[in-house]
């Protein structure tokens, strides 16, 4: 496995354009694959997860043509795949595609790597089964991938999510397009609204009321799509700029929609000097002294992917920071709760987990982090968080298994060098 060594402290400066938003990229390809006219998509994420989704919709019958700097052109038409579709490390890909094909007239087998095969799929199997779908695991368990989906007629349902989950909501809403009658999903807390936004833009009847969204079946006619920058990727650079001395960095053209900017709110509450331009999506961060905060359970859906890098920020803050309601982090690409505690321990920072609460005892900016060797556990966000910790450390941090970064951000090392002058 490859390793990445970063020696700090470095200085973050300049302007970076982060990759296209991964969540929107997945949905853009899937919704375009349902369309009745060619759809141009510009700014797609170049991560491996999105590459797998592209290959999946092509295997199902859509045509995707490269247009170089102009992106891709997707011509819809799903007819079924001849063999199993492999989705690598992408939990989003396998869950959303399950909903997409559940009501179609063909059988599909969806599979992934060892990490995806360990992730719980009953959370989408249960509501889709209530709609009349046939979805079952055909490996070690009926609730684990690989999944076999036999396309059947579906009926609309009124479903309350047991846990706030954008992926589950989106799987149900995509299945609703092929159902008889409307489908309503009710959320215990606000989550990302990419799916309903993009379906509405594609001519689907969508209605939001409070904490619920209703989708009616119908034809999909997506407009051309420009994918904005990914805020979850921008978060790494922004935290680096806040923690590193004499730093001033801007992440350009970042998506600022619902449940995606929660990490900015947390950092500002900690005292970070961060400015957001809503007209351009630019986010500028400068060196700051941070103090501790509390991240409440209702905040987690809006910053769930950023907790690893927020934990690095908490480790450099004055005082003790707590993250509450963190159970969902245990079923990501890795057990991120355990991985965060392990990472912080290697940096010389105290942390502990009690039930659903992660507590981080801040070392304070004056002390800095010690160097060390960190195992990313094959998790792209843990690898990038550890690399940023190295950039603001007083010593060298070596990140093992960093090839996982390519699942979402193949150009991460390049952008680290551009923004700090770091050399591999």
Secondary structure, DSSP 8 states (H G I E B T S, - for coil): --EEEEES----EEEE---B-HHHHHHHHHHHHH-SS-EEEES---SHHHHHHHHHHHHTT-EEEE-GGG-EEEE------SS-EE-TT-HHHHHHHHHHHTTSSSEEEEE--HHHHHS--HHHHHHHHHTT-EEEE-SS-TTSSSEEEE---EE--EEE-SS--HHHHHHHHHHHTTEES-EEEE-SS----HHHHHHHHTT--EEEETTEEEE---------EE--B-HHHHHHHHHHHHHSTT-EEEE-SB---TTT-HHHHHHHHTT-EEEEETTTTEEEEE----B--EE-HHHHTTTGGGHHHHHHHHHTSBSEEEEE--GGGGGSSS-HHHHHHHHHHHTT-EEEEETTEEEEE---TTT----EEEE-TT-HHHHHHHHHHHHTSSSEEEEESGGGGGGT-TTHHHHHHHHH----
